[in-house]
Amino acid sequence: MMDAVKAVAASTAALLALLLLALPLFFLSAPPPGFVESFLFTAAASAAAAGGSLLPGLAVAMAARRGGAWGALGMVLYVPALVPPTSVGVLLLAAFSTPRLLCGDCPLSQFVSAWVVNQPLGVFLAMWVMALPVAFSIYDGALREERAEAFFRSLGFSGLRLLVLTAMSLREATLSAALFAWLRGFGELGVLLIFANYPYAASIYIYNAWLIYGVGPAIGASLAVVVTALAVGYAARRWLSR
């Protein structure tokens, strides 16, 4: 039985390595200018979005455990993970177009145009929305096994202090949520393509490289992203399995 499991596991890993790493090397060429800047910007924006998703994700996970109407909060956070990312992008664009619809060229609509849509803040918001389901699901699973919240409540902690202490006590869950939320934001395309396609995140950069320069330069940038994701995922797995 175990031999069959190992055979399936090895075959699956080998097939993915062949399709996503080995065969694309035949088309490999250097990415066009701007890749390093795009890569670093994406890493920073995704890190900010991942960090910003932790306490809200934990808060919803803690509230959802009370059941009843509070349990519906979890489903709200799952929406970005359940629908196509392009749908999330369209909905965000519509939401931030509402000020112009309601008040024309008012200060709020000017702020949205100048600072949100197709701006760094828009990239952060898009990644943050997609990171929330990751943080919530990891904390939700951890809270089912841990009793940290009940312990800190018994000591009289509440509000933001309760959230911070619970997050600190769930070290492995917090690290997992941060890393996988970061990876989720780093790989986002659909929302960014519609809502915040500038400055170029790595996914937008790769898409444009493919459109303008062809598959070779896009392969170079794609493999760099794949190697980064593999390295982060492997490091996280090693740390969590200690």
Secondary structure, DSSP 8 states (H G I E B T S, - for coil): -HHHHHHHHHHHHHHHHIIIIIGGGGG-----TTHHHHHHHHHHHHHHHHHHHHHHHHHHHHHHTT-GGGGHHHHHHHHHHHS-HHHHHHHHHHHHHHHHHHHSS-HHHHHHHHHTTTSHHHHHHHHHHHHHHHHHHHHHHHHHH--HHHHHHHTT--HHHHHHHHHHH-HHHHHHHHHHHHHHHHT--HHHHHH---S--HHHHHHHHHHHH-HHHHHHHHHHHHHHHHHHHHHHHHHHT-
